[in-house]
Amino acid sequence: MTPPVPPPAAEPLLGHGGTLLLDGGLSNQLAAQGCDLSDALWSARLLADEPAQVEAAHTAYLRAGARVLITASYQATYEGFARRGLSRPEATRLLHRSVTLARDAAASSGAEGTGAGEGRGEGKPPVRVAASVGPYGAMLADGSEYRGRYGLSVRELERFHRPRIEALAEAGPDVLALETVPDADEAEAMLRAAERTGVPVWLSYTVAGDRTRAGQPLAEAFAVAADRDEVVAVGVNCCAPGDVEPAVRTAVAVTGKPAVAYPNSGEEWDGQARRWSGGSAFDPGTARRWEAAGARLIGGCCRVGPAQIARLAAALT
């Protein structure tokens, strides 16, 4: 197939011409470091209480070969921080901190802003920071992001997303990662909220087979991003590895844009028991097929740690 052509807005992210390796699941690395993630804020709690742990987790993925760090802001919202007694200015400071911690990790490792022939990033593209914007359901902390359809209109969802998207954009990330989106209506709301920030975005759905978690056909869901110049990639994350390749092909066919792909390990999350079950189906070797289908941003999500990212880096070399 003809490789998708990155839009002009993608130049800072994909201008090196190759496939860019994303990190893996931030939460599982934080858990491996001994962090307690049982709070409703999940990893976002650590932005306030243990920021050094967040930076250490980013550093672990850089050492594994990741060139894009996704921030700890997936579950960070003004509403969630307010429930913890934080003021709006304090919440804004923590949203900004999520971007700063990723930048600091890159700088400490000698990778920040480095390209071919510079420092420890010799021969590699610069490290980029993707500010994570999770769906409304993530704020509810009840698994709603895997269902969507919260009973809110597109306009109401846009009002929810806009303040934190603007706060994250103020911190200067390289891209906004609108991720784990279960519903095309919410995708539309998030894109509207992000369109005037001046920051490129990628849009990534969580899917089950050939549909969004809310049940929409993927061709319809990807179409909401097709004519938006600020969208540099579309694709899937937080899904089964086996769902990636067909979704990538659909995303590229519908939008003509490069795809982003970062699935889970393949294990299943039991929300009531709050534990994972089953075995891993994440095979780094299959990433070559994702790449051939049009994926230019490839990594892992839940339960994909630095060891798997290192193997993914080797497979994509």
N, C-alpha and C positions, 0 to 999 in steps of 0.2 A: 504494500500500500504506500501511497505518497505520504511522507512524514508531514504532520501538521506544522503550520508556520506560526511561530509565536507572534502575538500582536505586539505593536510598538511598546506598549506598557510593560512587556515582559523582558525588555532588554537588560535591565539591571539584574534580573533574576536568572534568565536563561540565555543571556547573550554569549556565554562561553561556548555554546553550541553542542554540549553533551547532555547526558542525563544527570540530574542533580540528586544526590542521596539525602533523604530526610532522616531524622532521628527515629527512635522508637517510642514506646509508651513511657511517658514521663512518670506516671503513677507507679508502674511496677518497679522502676528504678528507685524511686523514692522509698517504696516499701522495702526494697532490698537494702537500702541504707538505714533501715530501722525506723522510718517515719510512720506515725500514726495517721492514717487517712480516713478514719471513721467519721470525721466531722462532715456535716452537710456541705461545707465549702470544699471538701476533698483536697486536692493539691493546692488550691488557692489559699487555704489557711496558712500554708507555709510562707506565703509572701509576707505575712505579718509576723509570724512567730519564729520561723526558721529559714530565713532567706538563703543562708549559706548552704543549706541542703539542696535547694533548688539549683543554685549555681553548680554544686558538685554533680548533680544529676546531668545537667547540660554538658559538663566537662567529660563525663563518662561516655556520652554519645559522640562527642568530638573525637575522643581517643579511638573510638570504634570506626571512625571514618565519615561520620555525618557532616554534611556541609550546609544543612538547614536545621536550625534549632527552633522548635515550636514552643512558645511561651507557656507558663503555668497559669494562664488566664482563662482556660476553658470554662471553668465554673465560677469565675470571678465576675460578680455583678454588683451594682449599687444596692439592689434589694437584698442580696445575700449578705453583704458586708453590714448593711443597716441592721439586720437581725442579730449581728454580733456586737452591735452598739457603736459601730464606726460611723463617723460623720461622712458627708459627701466629699469634702476635701481629702479626708484620710483615705477613702476608697479610691479616689482619683490617683493619689500618690502610690497606692499599691498596684493599680493597673499600670501606671508608668514603670513601677519597679519591675514588673514581670518582663518588660522589654529590656530594661537596664541589666538585669541579671543574666540574660542570654548574651548581651553584648559583652558584659564583664567576663563571662566564661570564655568567649572567643578571644578576647584580648589577653587573658591570662594564659591561654594555651598557645599564644603566638599566631592565632589563625585569623583574628579580626581584620577584615579588609585586605587580606593577602591574596595574591593571585600567582600565576606562574612565575617561579623564580624568586619569590619573596618569602623570607622567613620559613617557619615550619610548614606553611601552606604550599611549599614549593611544588609546582606542577599541578596544583589543584585550584578549582575555582574558589573565590572568596566565600567565607561563611556568611550566610544570610539568616536573618531573624524573621520568623513568621509569627505574628501576634494572633494567638488562638481566640476565636470567637465561637463559643459553643451555642447550641440552640436554647430556646426558652426552657425546654424540658430539663436541661442540665441544672438550671437554677432551682427547679422544684425538687431535685435530688431524689426522685422516686422512679427513675427509669423511663420517664415520659419521652425522652429523646428517642426511644426506640419504638414509639407509637405515633408521635406527632398529633395533629388534630386536637389542639388544646381548647377549642371553643373560642379562640380569639381571631379577630379579623386581621387581614394583612396590615391595615393601618395601625391597629393596636400592637402588633408584633414589631412593626417599624419603630413605634414610640419606645418600646422596651429596649430594642437593640441600639438605637442611635446614640444615646449618651456614652455607653461604654466603647462602642466602635470609635467614636470621636476622641475619647480619652486615649485609647490605645494608639490611634493614628498620631496624636500629638507627641507620643513618645518616640516616633520615628522608626517604626519597623520597616523592613524591606517589602513586606507583603502582609495583608490581612488574611488569615486562614479561616474562612467561614466553613466550619467543619462539623461532621457528624450531624448533618442537617437531615431530618427525617421526612420533610414535607416540602413540596414545590412552592406552596404558599409562603412558608417561612423563608425559603430561599429568596423569593421575590422581595419580602420585607427586608431581609438582611442586605441584599444588593442595593435597595433604595437607600438604606441607612448609610451605606458605605460609599455611594457614588460620588459624593462631593468632598471626600477626604483628601483626594489627590494621591492616595496610596493604592497600588495594585492589589487585587484580591484573587484568591483561588476559592472555588466553590466545590465542596466535597460532601456528597450525600452518604448517609448510612443506608444500606440496601439489604434486601432479602431476595435473592434471585435477580429477576429482571425488573423489579419494582422498588420504589422507595418504601421505607417502613410504613408510610401512610397509605401505601397501595397504589401510587401513581406509576404509570409506565415510565421507564427511565428516559425514553426519547422525549416525552413531554417535559419531564423534570429538567433535563439538560438544556432544553430549548430556552428556558428563562434567561440563560446566560449567553446565548449565541451572539446577540448583537451588542454586547456591552464591551466597549474597548478596554475598560479597566480590569476586566476579568482575564487573567493570564493563563489560567488552567482550570479545567473542570474534571471531576472524577469521583472517587469513592474512598471512604475510610471507615474504620470501625465495623468491618463486615468480615464474612468468611473469606479466606484466601481464594477459594474456588469461584467466588462471585466477581473477582477483579477483572479478568481478561475480557469477558463479554461486555461488562460495563464500560471498560476503557474503549472498546471498539465503538460502542454506541455513542459515548461522549464525543469522541473525535469525529464520528460521522455526522452528528447533529450540529456541532458547533464549529468544526474546523480548527479548534484550539488544541494545544497539547493537553495531555491528561495528567492528573495527579492520582497516585494509588498508594495507599498505606493501610492494609488490612490488619485485623487482629491475628492472633496466633491460630485461631480456629477452635480454641477452647470456649466453653459456654459459661456465661455468668448467671448464677442463681441469685436473683435480687433479694429473695426472702432469707435465704441462708447466708447471703453475702459471701459467696465463695465461687471459685472457678471449678469446672469439672470437665472431664474429657481430656483428650490428648491434643498436642499441637499438630496443626496441618500446615504450618508456615514453612514453605520450601524455598529458600533463596534462589534456587536454580530456576524457578518458574518466572522470576522477574525479567528474564530475557524475553519471555513471551509478552509480558506487559509492555516492555520497551518496544518490541516490534509492533505492537498494536497501537502505539502512539503515546505511551506514558513517558514523560520527561522529568517528573518529580516522583521518586519512588522511595518508600520507607515502610515503617511498621507502626501499628497502633497498640492497643492493649495486649499485654503479655509478650510483646516483642522487645527484648532487651538489647543491651550493647553487644552481646555475643552474636545474636542473630543479625544485627546491623553490620557487624564486622564481616560476617559471611556474605551478607548481601553486597557489601562493598567489593568483596573479592569476586562475586558472581558477575558484577556489572563492569568489572575492569576490562 
